[in-house]
Amino acid sequence: MPQPVLSLVSVALFVIGIVGNGFEMRKIRMSTEGQSNSKNVFADKRNFKWYVLIGIALVLWAINGTYT
């Protein structure tokens, strides 16, 4: 896979992961707003799909950096 394409894919996945995680955390925060014992929004299971997407983007970025 050519380097520019791999770079573009990794940046796109990273941006999608960060934006999606932000929206998901906002939804979690709004759903637990009235509770006094709110759980940690970073450890919520709904965030893990975004963490995986960000992780894949970072791995692709590292692979691209190795081959340039």
N, C-alpha and C positions, 0 to 999 in steps of 0.2 A: 504494500500500500504506500503510495507516495507521501512524503512528509507533509506537504501543505494540506492534503485531505485529512490526514490523521490529526494534525493540529486543529483544523476546523471542527472536526468531530469531537475532539476532547474539550475544546472551549464551549461548543454548543451543549454538550452533556453537562459540563460544569455549571453553566449559566442556568440551564433548565433545573438542575438539582438545587441550586441555591435559591432560586425564585420559588420553586415548588415547596421547598422546606420552609421558607418564610411564610407563605400562605398557609401551610399546614400548621405551623406554630401559632399563627394568628387565630386560626379556627379552634385550636386546642385551648388557647388562653381565653377566648371568648366563651367557650363551653364550660370552663371551670371558674368563671369570674366571680360568681356569688359564693363559692365555697371557701371556707377559711383554711382548710387543709388542701391547698392545691398541689397537685403532683408536679414533678419536674418535667417541663415541657421538652427538654432535650432527650430524656429517656423514654418518652412515649413511643409505643410500638408503631404508631402511624408514621413516625419520622424515619424509620429504618430503610424504607424503600428509597428515600431521598439520599440517605447516607450511602447506600449502595451505589446509586447513580453517580454521586460525587466521587466515590472511591474508584469506580470504573474510569471516570474522566481523568483522575490523577494518575492511574496506572497507564492509560493510553498516552498521557503527556510524558510520563517517565520513559516509556518505550520509545516514543518519538525523539526524546532528547538523547537516548542512547545511540540511535542510528543516524544522527546528524553529524 
